[in-house]
Amino acid sequence: MKIGGLQKVSLIDYPGLICAIVFLQGCNFKCPYCHNPELVDPPLFKTGIKEKNVLEFLNLRRGKIDAVTITGGEPTIQNDLESFIRQVKNMGFAVKLDTNGSHPQVIKALLAEKLLDFIAMDIKAPLEKYKNIVNAQVDTDSIKESIDLILKTKIPYEFRTTIVESQLEENDILQIGKLIAGANNYVLQKFVSSKTLDSKFLKEKSFSDEKLQKMKNHLEQKISSVTIR
């Protein structure tokens, strides 16, 4: 496992539970507004943390935290993700996976083995706009397959979209709403310009609160819960 960071405790990354966060290095997308450039751009990678050290830490945290959130980068490009999650589950922790949905076969296997307790998928754009938004080759059929897998799962989940005004229009968000119609949870994430993969995006902004609320009201006609975060 290429582990780039460990946050020992979080009260917000796993809904309702206290968790640790494991940050994995490497991503197959290159979204210019990405707020974790040190996990995406190899020249920015810091010296990794050994998997055994993370597992030893988690073992000591039994009874003090409830869950582990695995994020990135993109976790599903790691060959030994399933083995790592299995070890975490065997310690008694709930596991949340953050993913861009580009590897549905990995998601399918993890769900089939009951290794996930929560899954969060970032939907970057309507399918026809994906390549331009993520700055990489992308199989949109795989994105759609991951969406369908998550819509059918019995575990808690959320879809989410980071909204950068220069990248997405209001209608794009509504098109995403159609793509995930019937979903339990959709999160509209305001873009915050703290650090970005492309420094030009430090000047970018999100939609106004008024526009976000308008979209939320519209999306709630097809989606059970829509949150502005």
N, C-alpha and C positions, 0 to 999 in steps of 0.2 A: 504494500500500500504506500502510495506517495502522499504522506500526510504533511501538510504545510502549516498547520496550526491547531491549537487546542484551546477552546474557551472552557474554563473549568466549571462555570455555572451560568445559566441563563434562566430568567423567569418569563421570557417572552417567545422563545423560538419553538417551543412545543406547547401548543394550547393546553392549559390546565395542569401542566406538569413542570417540575424543576428538571432541567436537563443540562448536560454538557454538550458542547458542539465540537465535532471533529471536521476540520476543513481539509479537503483533499486538493492536491495540486493537479492542474491540467484541465483543459476544456477544449472541446471540438468546435465551439462557437467563439466568435470574437466580437461580441456586442460592444460597440464603442463606448457606451455609457456604463459598462460593467463597473461595479463599485468594489470588486475584488481583483484588481489587475495583477496583484502579486501571486494570485493563484491561477492566472490565465496565461500570462506572458512569461515564457521560460527564463528570459534574462532577469526577470524580477523575482524569480523563485529564491526563497531563503533556504538555508539548510533544513532539511526535513526532520520530522520527529519519528523515531523508530516506532513501529507498530507495537512491539512488546512493551515499550514504555507507556504508551497510551493505555494498553490493556491493563498494565500493572496499576496505573492511576485509577482507572475505572473500578478495578477490583477493590481498591481502598475506599471508594465512594459509595459502595453498596449501603443502602439504608439512608444515605444523605441526599442523593439525587434519584430521580425516578426514571430518567430516560436519557437517550443519546440521540442527538440530531446529527445526521451525516450530510454534509453539504460540500460545496466546492467553490470554483471549478465545477466539473461535472463528474459526480461519483460513478456513474454507470460505465465510464470508459476504463475503470480500474479492473484488471483481470481477477483480483482476489477480493473483490467487494463482498461477494456472498460469504466467503470464509470468515471475513472480519465481522460481518453482521451476525453470523451464527455464534461466534465467540461472545459478542456483546449480549446477545439474547440469552445465552447460557448462563450469564451472570445475573439474569433476572431483570434487565433493563428493557423498557419499551424503546422501540427504534423508529425514528422519523427519517425519511429520506427526502431530500430536495433534489429535483432533477429537471433537466430541460426536455425530457421526453424523447430524445433522439435514439434511444436504444430500448425499444419496447420489449425485445426478447429478454433483456435483463430484468425489467420490471415484472414481466409475466412470470419468470422463474422465481423471483423473490416473493411475489404474492402467492404463488402455488406452494412454496415451502413454508408459508406463514411466518416469514421473517420480518415483515413490516407491520407496524401498528398505526402508522400515519404516513401519508405520502403527499408531498406538495410539488406540483408541476408548474413551471413557468411557461406561459404561452406568450411568445414574443410578439406575435402579429397575426393577422389573417394569413392563411396558408400561402396565398399567392405573393405575399410580401416578405416571407421568411428570409429568403436568401439575402435580400438587401439589408434587412435589419441585423442579422447575425454575422454578416460579412464572412460567410463560409458556405460550402456546399452542404445542402441539407435535403434529406429525403422527407418530403412533407407527408408521404404515406405513413412513414414511421411516427411522425408527430401525431397524426390522426389515430393511428393504432394505439398509441400510448394514452391518448385522451379517452378512447373507447374502453380500454382496460380499466382505467381509473373510475370512469363513470359506473362500471359494473361491479367494482370491488365493494366488499362489505366493511372495510376498515374506514376510519375517518380520513378525509382528504380535503385538499383545497387546490384550486387553480388560481393563478395570480399573473397579473401583467404589470410590469413597470412602465409607467406612462411618461414618455419624453415628448414634449410638444412638437419638436421638429421631426419626429419619427413616426408618430401615429396621429391619425385624425379621429374625430369623434365616431365617424362611421366605422372605422377599423375596430374600435372597441365593441361596437354593436354587432359586427360580424363575428368577432370572437364569441360573443354571447350566444349567437346562433350555433356556433360550433360546439359549445358545451351546454346547450339547452338541456334542462332537467338536472343540472349539477346541484349539489348541496351547498357548495361554498365557492365564491369567486371573490378575489381580493384585487382591488385597484390600488396599486402601490404608487404613491407619489415619488417621482424622481427627486433625489436630494443630491446636489452637486458637492460631494465631499472629496472623493477621488474617483477617477475614471480611467478606463483603458486608453481612451483617446482624450488627451488634455483639452481639446477643443470643446468637449462636452461639459467642461466645468462651468461654462457660461449658459448651459441649457436650463430649462425649467419644465415643470409639469403643467397640467391644465389647471385652470382656476378652480377653487372650491365649488363655485357655482356650477361650472360645467361638469365637474365630477359628480356632484349631487344629481344633476339632470340625467347623466348616464346611469347612475345607480338606480334611480327610479324606473328607468326604462328596462334595465337588465333584470330587475326584480320581477318582471312579468314572466320570465322564463327560468329564473334561477332562484332557488329557495332563499339563499342568504348572500347578499353582496355587501362587502365591507370596503371602506376607504381607509387606507393605512398610510 
